[in-house]
Amino acid sequence: MTLQRRILILATAVALLAAVGVLAVVRASSRADEKDHVRAGGPAVTPGAVSLAAGDGGRRIVFRNMAWGPHRDELATVATGSPEGARTASGVSCLRFHAAGSTGICLQADRSGVQEGYRAVVLDAHLKEVAAHPLGGLPTRARVSPGGYLAAWTVFVGGDSYAGANFSTRTSVLDLRTGRLEASLEDFTILKDGKPYRSADVNFWGVTFAADERTFYATLATGGRTHLVRGDLGERTVTTLRENVECPSLSPDGTRVVFKKRVPGLPAEAPWRLYALDLASGAENPLAEERSVDDQVVWSDDRTVVYALPGDFGADLYAVPADGSGAPARLMDSALAPAFLG
């Protein structure tokens, strides 16, 4: 082999090694960028400060980010006016979440022990942990009262779906003013059809609070039927109001409840339609959403409700007028458990 040919081979090898090095640097830089700024076909997600304080940063949505990437399952925020815009992720992960009155409730996985469990974490306006309580089952519903003084959560303690009959729930209410925890609404006195009622098959879920920070509404299941109940935390009572009501959500003015209702003839795995109930008159009407919604809706304002439906990355959010008019519209991709703040 001639000297000239040897020099050519050496130069080629050096060039290849240099190219490999450049490629490695580019890929490492790309991964570093992705770590703090992920798009992957969806909205950009960047780490930053997320606040629950009223009036802090304008009107906004705080929610569980479901987009794939390093910030999946973290609480994130966007401006209400641009729900599909770039997201700011907090670093705090929640499976279920709600917030009001500068207070948040975060139901999250607890990996501190030998076996994974769950806990309910009360968050302040800056997402700092204020209190925590262990959960005895799989998180499914969470709510904070309008003033931020009460928090409620529901877990499955048997079964994992509301669609079938083989499940059991436990619903707790925490008074943040006193620290008093009502570990289970099953301990409350039940007034059914005007009479005290007791049964071993009682289950509660889906609490929603009134503005007086004492009254609440929820679902009571017993005897194969569901009921809307009105609760009084001071008296520790719940009173049945109406059958076939699940996951109620009280309107900001306290006059209406939007809920999911089982409709005869629909498939057993997708049995619900959304309805609105006027609490004074008892009149109810279906909303324009014709798909089955297995969620407790959130009011974005006094005219519109928002809810989750299955999506490509777990869940997407939709909005529909609460008076039965209009049509459902996709609000956000890859999002769950929203709270409208500001």
C-alpha positions as CSV (number, residue, x, y, z in Angstrom):
1,M,0.0,0.0,0.0
2,T,1.4,3.4,-1.0
3,L,2.0,6.2,1.5
4,Q,-0.5,8.3,-0.3
5,R,-3.2,5.7,0.1
6,R,-2.4,5.2,3.8
7,I,-2.8,8.9,4.3
8,L,-6.2,8.9,2.5
9,I,-7.5,6.1,4.7
10,L,-6.3,7.8,7.9
11,A,-8.0,11.1,6.8
12,T,-11.2,9.3,6.1
13,A,-11.2,7.6,9.5
14,V,-10.6,10.9,11.3
15,A,-13.4,12.5,9.4
16,L,-15.8,9.7,10.3
17,L,-14.9,9.9,14.0
18,A,-15.4,13.7,13.9
19,A,-18.9,13.2,12.3
20,V,-19.8,10.7,15.0
21,G,-18.7,13.1,17.7
22,V,-20.7,16.0,16.2
23,L,-23.8,13.7,15.9
24,A,-23.5,12.7,19.6
25,V,-23.3,16.3,20.7
26,V,-26.3,17.2,18.7
27,R,-28.3,14.3,20.1
28,A,-27.3,15.1,23.6
29,S,-28.2,18.7,23.1
30,S,-31.6,17.7,21.7
31,R,-32.3,15.5,24.7
32,A,-31.4,18.3,27.0
33,D,-33.7,20.6,25.2
34,E,-36.5,18.0,25.4
35,K,-36.0,17.6,29.1
36,D,-37.3,21.1,29.8
37,H,-39.3,21.8,26.6
38,V,-41.4,19.0,25.1
39,R,-43.8,19.3,22.2
40,A,-43.9,15.9,20.5
41,G,-47.0,16.8,18.4
42,G,-48.7,18.6,21.2
43,P,-48.5,21.8,23.1
44,A,-45.1,22.9,24.4
45,V,-44.5,22.1,28.1
46,T,-41.9,24.1,30.0
47,P,-41.1,24.0,33.8
48,G,-42.0,27.1,35.8
49,A,-44.0,28.5,38.7
50,V,-47.7,27.6,38.9
51,S,-49.9,29.5,41.3
52,L,-53.4,28.8,42.8
53,A,-53.8,32.3,44.2
54,A,-56.8,34.3,43.1
55,G,-55.9,37.1,40.7
56,D,-52.3,35.9,40.4
57,G,-51.4,35.9,36.7
58,G,-54.9,36.5,35.3
59,R,-57.7,34.0,34.6
60,R,-56.2,30.6,34.0
61,I,-56.6,26.8,34.0
62,V,-54.6,24.6,36.3
63,F,-54.8,20.9,35.4
64,R,-53.1,17.5,35.2
65,N,-50.9,17.5,32.1
66,M,-51.4,14.2,30.2
67,A,-49.0,15.0,27.3
68,W,-46.1,12.5,26.9
69,G,-42.8,13.7,28.2
70,P,-40.9,14.4,31.4
71,H,-43.8,16.6,32.7
72,R,-46.6,14.1,32.2
73,D,-49.0,13.9,35.3
74,E,-47.6,17.2,36.6
75,L,-49.9,20.1,37.5
76,A,-49.6,22.6,34.6
77,T,-51.2,25.9,33.7
78,V,-52.4,27.9,30.7
79,A,-54.3,31.1,30.2
80,T,-58.0,30.5,29.9
81,G,-58.0,32.5,26.7
82,S,-55.5,30.2,25.0
83,P,-56.1,26.7,26.3
84,E,-54.1,25.0,23.6
85,G,-51.1,27.3,24.2
86,A,-47.8,26.6,25.8
87,R,-48.0,25.0,29.2
88,T,-46.1,25.8,32.3
89,A,-45.5,22.6,34.4
90,S,-45.1,22.8,38.2
91,G,-43.1,19.6,39.0
92,V,-46.0,18.5,41.4
93,S,-47.6,15.3,40.2
94,C,-51.3,14.4,40.8
95,L,-53.7,11.7,39.7
96,R,-56.7,13.8,40.7
97,F,-56.8,17.5,41.4
98,H,-59.0,20.5,42.1
99,A,-58.5,24.0,43.5
100,A,-60.5,27.0,44.6
101,G,-59.9,29.9,47.1
102,S,-56.1,29.6,46.8
103,T,-56.2,26.0,48.0
104,G,-55.6,22.8,46.1
105,I,-56.2,19.1,46.8
106,C,-53.9,16.7,45.0
107,L,-54.5,12.9,45.1
108,Q,-51.2,11.3,44.3
109,A,-49.2,8.1,44.4
110,D,-47.1,7.5,47.5
111,R,-43.9,5.6,46.9
112,S,-42.3,6.2,50.3
113,G,-43.1,2.7,51.6
114,V,-42.3,-0.8,50.5
115,Q,-45.6,-1.0,48.6
116,E,-47.0,1.9,46.6
117,G,-50.0,3.6,48.1
118,Y,-51.9,6.9,47.7
119,R,-52.4,10.0,49.7
120,A,-54.4,13.2,49.7
121,V,-52.2,16.3,49.8
122,V,-53.5,19.8,50.6
123,L,-51.6,22.5,48.7
124,D,-51.3,26.2,49.4
125,A,-51.4,28.8,46.7
126,H,-47.7,28.1,45.8
127,L,-48.3,24.3,45.6
128,K,-46.5,23.7,48.9
129,E,-47.8,20.8,51.0
130,V,-50.0,22.0,54.0
131,A,-51.3,18.6,55.1
132,A,-51.4,15.0,53.9
133,H,-53.7,12.0,54.7
134,P,-53.2,8.4,53.5
135,L,-55.8,7.0,51.2
136,G,-57.2,3.5,51.5
137,G,-57.9,3.0,47.8
138,L,-57.5,4.2,44.2
139,P,-58.1,8.0,43.8
140,T,-61.1,8.9,41.6
141,R,-62.7,12.3,42.6
142,A,-61.5,15.5,44.3
143,R,-63.1,18.8,45.2
144,V,-62.3,22.1,47.1
145,S,-65.1,24.4,48.3
146,P,-65.4,27.9,46.7
147,G,-63.7,29.6,49.6
148,G,-60.9,27.0,49.9
149,Y,-61.9,25.9,53.5
150,L,-63.1,22.4,52.7
151,A,-61.7,19.6,50.7
152,A,-63.2,16.2,49.7
153,W,-62.0,13.1,47.9
154,T,-63.3,9.7,46.9
155,V,-61.4,6.5,46.4
156,F,-62.3,3.1,45.1
157,V,-61.8,0.5,47.9
158,G,-63.2,-2.3,45.8
159,G,-63.6,-2.5,42.0
160,D,-62.3,0.2,39.7
161,S,-65.3,1.6,37.8
162,Y,-68.6,3.2,38.3
163,A,-70.1,1.5,35.3
164,G,-70.7,-1.8,36.9
165,A,-72.3,-2.7,40.2
166,N,-69.3,-4.5,41.8
167,F,-67.5,-1.5,43.4
168,S,-67.2,0.2,46.8
169,T,-66.1,3.8,47.5
170,R,-65.0,5.8,50.5
171,T,-65.5,9.6,50.5
172,S,-63.8,11.9,53.0
173,V,-64.2,15.6,53.9
174,L,-61.5,17.7,55.5
175,D,-62.3,21.0,57.2
176,L,-59.1,23.1,56.8
177,R,-60.3,25.6,59.4
178,T,-60.3,23.1,62.2
179,G,-58.3,20.2,60.8
180,R,-61.3,17.9,61.4
181,L,-61.4,14.9,59.0
182,E,-64.6,13.2,58.3
183,A,-63.0,9.9,57.2
184,S,-66.2,8.5,55.6
185,L,-69.6,10.0,54.8
186,E,-71.0,6.6,55.6
187,D,-70.8,7.7,59.3
188,F,-73.3,10.5,58.6
189,T,-77.1,10.2,59.4
190,I,-79.0,9.4,56.2
191,L,-82.5,10.8,55.8
192,K,-84.1,8.9,52.9
193,D,-87.7,9.8,51.9
194,G,-87.9,11.8,55.1
195,K,-86.9,8.8,57.4
196,P,-83.6,7.7,58.9
197,Y,-82.0,5.0,56.8
198,R,-79.2,2.5,57.4
199,S,-77.9,-0.2,55.0
200,A,-74.6,-2.1,54.7
201,D,-74.4,-1.4,50.9
202,V,-74.2,2.4,51.2
203,N,-71.6,4.2,49.1
204,F,-70.9,7.9,48.5
205,W,-68.9,9.7,45.9
206,G,-68.7,13.0,43.9
207,V,-68.9,15.8,46.5
208,T,-69.6,19.3,45.4
209,F,-69.7,22.2,47.8
210,A,-71.9,25.3,48.2
211,A,-70.6,28.8,48.9
212,D,-71.6,28.7,52.6
213,E,-68.7,26.3,53.3
214,R,-71.1,23.9,55.1
215,T,-73.6,22.6,52.6
216,F,-72.6,20.0,50.0
217,Y,-74.2,17.7,47.4
218,A,-73.0,14.2,46.6
219,T,-74.1,10.8,45.2
220,L,-75.5,8.2,47.5
221,A,-75.8,4.6,46.1
222,T,-77.8,1.9,47.9
223,G,-80.2,-0.8,46.9
224,G,-79.0,-0.7,43.3
225,R,-80.0,2.9,42.9
226,T,-78.2,6.2,43.0
227,H,-79.5,9.4,44.7
228,L,-78.6,13.1,44.8
229,V,-78.1,14.0,48.4
230,R,-77.7,17.4,50.2
231,G,-75.4,17.2,53.1
232,D,-74.9,19.4,56.2
233,L,-71.4,19.2,57.7
234,G,-72.5,20.9,60.9
235,E,-75.4,18.4,61.5
236,R,-73.5,15.5,60.0
237,T,-76.6,14.6,57.9
238,V,-77.4,13.8,54.3
239,T,-80.9,14.0,52.8
240,T,-81.9,12.3,49.5
241,L,-83.4,14.7,46.9
242,R,-83.7,12.7,43.6
243,E,-82.9,9.4,42.1
244,N,-80.5,8.5,39.2
245,V,-78.0,11.3,39.8
246,E,-74.2,10.7,39.8
247,C,-71.2,13.0,40.2
248,P,-73.1,16.3,40.7
249,S,-71.4,19.6,40.2
250,L,-73.0,22.7,41.7
251,S,-73.1,25.9,39.6
252,P,-71.3,29.0,40.8
253,D,-74.6,30.7,41.7
254,G,-75.8,27.6,43.6
255,T,-79.0,27.1,41.7
256,R,-78.2,24.2,39.3
257,V,-76.4,20.9,39.3
258,V,-75.0,19.2,36.3
259,F,-74.7,15.5,36.7
260,K,-74.3,12.2,34.8
261,K,-77.5,10.2,34.4
262,R,-77.9,6.5,33.5
263,V,-80.2,6.4,30.4
264,P,-82.0,3.1,29.6
265,G,-81.0,1.4,26.4
266,L,-77.4,2.7,26.4
267,P,-74.5,0.1,26.5
268,A,-73.6,-1.1,30.0
269,E,-70.1,0.1,29.7
270,A,-71.1,3.6,28.5
271,P,-74.5,4.3,30.2
272,W,-74.4,8.0,31.0
273,R,-75.6,11.3,29.5
274,L,-75.0,14.7,31.1
275,Y,-78.1,16.5,32.5
276,A,-78.7,19.8,34.2
277,L,-81.0,20.0,37.2
278,D,-82.7,23.2,38.5
279,L,-82.7,22.7,42.3
280,A,-85.7,25.0,42.9
281,S,-88.1,23.7,40.3
282,G,-86.8,20.2,39.9
283,A,-86.7,20.5,36.1
284,E,-83.9,18.7,34.3
285,N,-82.8,18.8,30.8
286,P,-80.1,17.0,28.8
287,L,-76.9,18.8,27.6
288,A,-75.8,18.7,24.0
289,E,-73.1,16.2,24.6
290,E,-74.3,12.8,23.4
291,R,-71.3,10.7,24.3
292,S,-71.1,8.9,27.6
293,V,-69.2,11.0,30.1
294,D,-67.7,9.2,33.2
295,D,-66.5,12.4,34.9
296,Q,-67.5,15.0,37.4
297,V,-67.8,18.1,35.4
298,V,-66.3,21.5,36.3
299,W,-67.9,24.8,35.7
300,S,-65.6,27.1,33.8
301,D,-68.1,30.0,34.3
302,D,-71.8,30.2,35.1
303,R,-72.8,29.1,31.6
304,T,-70.4,26.3,30.6
305,V,-69.2,23.0,32.0
306,V,-65.9,21.2,31.2
307,Y,-65.3,17.4,31.4
308,A,-62.9,14.7,30.2
309,L,-63.3,12.1,27.6
310,P,-60.8,9.4,26.5
311,G,-58.0,10.7,24.3
312,D,-54.9,9.6,22.5
313,F,-52.7,10.3,25.6
314,G,-55.3,9.4,28.3
315,A,-57.8,12.2,28.3
316,D,-58.9,15.4,26.5
317,L,-61.1,18.1,27.8
318,Y,-64.4,19.3,26.2
319,A,-66.8,22.1,27.0
320,V,-70.5,22.4,26.5
321,P,-73.2,25.0,27.5
322,A,-75.0,24.0,30.7
323,D,-78.5,25.0,29.4
324,G,-78.7,22.3,26.7
325,S,-78.0,24.6,23.8
326,G,-75.0,24.6,21.4
327,A,-72.7,21.7,20.8
328,P,-69.7,20.2,22.6
329,A,-66.3,21.5,21.6
330,R,-62.8,20.3,22.3
331,L,-61.1,22.6,24.8
332,M,-57.7,21.0,25.4
333,D,-55.8,17.9,24.3
334,S,-54.0,15.7,26.8
335,A,-55.4,17.2,30.0
336,L,-57.4,16.1,33.0
337,A,-58.9,17.4,36.3
338,P,-59.1,21.2,35.5
339,A,-59.6,24.0,37.9
340,F,-60.5,27.5,36.6
341,L,-58.9,30.2,38.6
342,G,-58.4,33.9,38.7
